[in-house]
């Protein structure tokens, strides 16, 4: 006999209204992340990339992602899948921590936040340090130094969670946004919540992550 989960049944019962009680989780496992991002399943996988100092294997990423889940209260499965998919795309499976193409000053973290958001993020986490750096002016060096404040694993992997909660709150905790297993919701978030371009590779990454988490 096949059992239907309570959350799945709830979704079916309220489908007419477009609302859905979604699956929630308090953490993901290393096994799930290895299935979602197989390129970083091995701790030695970063040794073969062009930026090994920026690269992080899943064994490091999973702890940082779980820290962000707890810190920002992002526990709905659809949101977690979306944020991991976004970061995997932007960082080329955790290979990059700063923008190399075209190399914009100050852009980075696993979510590749643009500098204006990097500055806000750094000021929210390290106000004194960020203020000191910014006092030197808005030079390229200053922007890169502000970015450097948030490149540690917890902050870098946490950036996508911070953005969702603080800059795209219309998509956080809503019954009709980023629903579990809904690819169209993910596309809507990327295009309208993040303001980024859409392509088939984003969808492919989302499908893999959605099947693993």
Secondary structure as UniProt FT lines:
FT   HELIX           6..13
FT   HELIX           15..17
FT   HELIX           30..36
FT   HELIX           38..40
FT   TURN            43..44
FT   HELIX           45..48
FT   TURN            50..54
FT   HELIX           58..72
FT   HELIX           77..90
FT   TURN            91..95
FT   TURN            105..106
FT   TURN            109..112
FT   HELIX           115..125
FT   HELIX           127..134
FT   TURN            135..136
FT   HELIX           140..148
FT   TURN            149..150
FT   HELIX           153..167
FT   HELIX           169..171
FT   TURN            175..176
FT   TURN            180..181
FT   HELIX           183..188
FT   HELIX           189..194
FT   HELIX           200..212
//
